[in-house]
Amino acid sequence: MPATPTTPPPALRPYLTARHELLWQEADAFAAEHVAPRAARMEATPHQVERKIADLMARRGWFAVTIPAVFGGLGAGHVAKTVLVHRIACVSAAAAAILQATLIPVGGLLHFATYEQKGRWLPQVADGSLLLSIAVTEPRAGGHIGGIETTAERVGAEWVLTGSKVHIGNSHLAGAHLVIARTAEPGVSTSQALTAFMVESDRHGLSVSGHRVGLGLHGFSAGRLDLDQVRVPEDNVVGEIGQGLSVAQSSSILYGRPNLAAVSLGIHEVVVATTTAYLKARSRYRGALSDLPVLRDRIGDMEARLCAARILAYQSVHLLDQGLPCDADLINAKYLGHQWAMQSTQDAMELHGAQALDDDYVLQRLWRDIQHTYPPAGTGEVQRIRLADAALNEDRPQWSERLAAEAAWARPDPTAA
């Protein structure tokens, strides 16, 4: 696979500190040493969940990149998170998915858990002993939060949860799941009907179905959880009763969407690097395929998309680290990041001709993997509706603004190098 830049492009310099650039180099070195040698095996054995890469990332504290130091985390912020996910995705989108999937429920805990709850769970994430998932999607409702059917009923000092969740990232690696369940009778507004619960994976009645191979992201598990009268104590409620919609939405916007933008960006970079390397190496008419104007035109289009996607991905999380309102920027980074990467991948498939159809060629993996950044955290239709709300000045209060105190704790010191 052609190498992607090991130093950040100049266009990203306004958003990166010297520490970010060191993290960039660290992530590239880690990916080359530990991820690249396992990528082929992950493709060859898609029925297996990749655990070793998760362990290695956990040892480095990367699952705690946004967790404050008081809870044992790196306290490095959202730009740093994007650097890690992006650079790992350049080598394996599946490995990057493992990293980003735990970071979403971490966001839910940071914004809504009590100080005592944070002290119970976040240090375990920081030391690598606990991975998390967020369980929202359901078999019948899909990603429609208002259609959630999983119920939670208070029985004495406990809550009893019953229902099923599907497409749950890190389902087979997580030691605890942030589950969104219905706690109100039908007819109650969704904004008050749902509650978030931390459900440890060893709770009686919780089962995880066997790992099923997806179209792409081989090695990453996104499976099904079944909850059959699972009992959790009162102090496993995250946020207030009826605040589950807020937990889910804010985690999706502030964490899920920029995370997926970073995964798309990593795939996009490799697609462009692979295609340019191929066209330069193929001789044609006393030159190379890359010399043909009709092909250079298409390469230029791919490069334009990639450059724009980089800016969107990093600018949006830079604003978030600064505590500035940026919900629409985060949404747009996910929406256009996927769309542009998808278009470039399709162009790459066509530019490679029959070579793209070989099942052991990297482009096939990239084409399959990019499909997985479309549905999570809202499909393109959902993103466009939210962007239309912003354009019409009808958007709700922004999560990046409402949670500015938490989102801005990692603001870089302007006097730091």
Secondary structure as GFF3:
##gff-version 3
##sequence-region A 1 417
A	DSSP	three_ten_helix	10	15	.	.	.	ID=ss1
A	DSSP	alpha_helix	18	30	.	.	.	ID=ss2
A	DSSP	pi_helix	31	35	.	.	.	ID=ss3
A	DSSP	alpha_helix	36	44	.	.	.	ID=ss4
A	DSSP	alpha_helix	52	59	.	.	.	ID=ss5
A	DSSP	three_ten_helix	62	64	.	.	.	ID=ss6
A	DSSP	three_ten_helix	69	71	.	.	.	ID=ss7
A	DSSP	alpha_helix	78	89	.	.	.	ID=ss8
A	DSSP	alpha_helix	93	112	.	.	.	ID=ss9
A	DSSP	alpha_helix	115	126	.	.	.	ID=ss10
A	DSSP	beta_strand	132	135	.	.	.	ID=ss11
A	DSSP	three_ten_helix	145	147	.	.	.	ID=ss12
A	DSSP	beta_strand	151	155	.	.	.	ID=ss13
A	DSSP	beta_strand	158	169	.	.	.	ID=ss14
A	DSSP	beta_strand	176	182	.	.	.	ID=ss15
A	DSSP	alpha_helix	190	193	.	.	.	ID=ss16
A	DSSP	beta_strand	194	200	.	.	.	ID=ss17
A	DSSP	beta_strand	206	208	.	.	.	ID=ss18
A	DSSP	beta_strand	222	233	.	.	.	ID=ss19
A	DSSP	three_ten_helix	234	236	.	.	.	ID=ss20
A	DSSP	beta_strand	237	238	.	.	.	ID=ss21
A	DSSP	alpha_helix	244	251	.	.	.	ID=ss22
A	DSSP	pi_helix	252	256	.	.	.	ID=ss23
A	DSSP	alpha_helix	257	281	.	.	.	ID=ss24
A	DSSP	beta_strand	283	284	.	.	.	ID=ss25
A	DSSP	beta_strand	287	288	.	.	.	ID=ss26
A	DSSP	three_ten_helix	289	291	.	.	.	ID=ss27
A	DSSP	alpha_helix	293	321	.	.	.	ID=ss28
A	DSSP	alpha_helix	327	352	.	.	.	ID=ss29
A	DSSP	three_ten_helix	353	357	.	.	.	ID=ss30
A	DSSP	alpha_helix	362	370	.	.	.	ID=ss31
A	DSSP	three_ten_helix	371	373	.	.	.	ID=ss32
A	DSSP	alpha_helix	380	391	.	.	.	ID=ss33
A	DSSP	alpha_helix	399	402	.	.	.	ID=ss34
A	DSSP	alpha_helix	404	407	.	.	.	ID=ss35
###
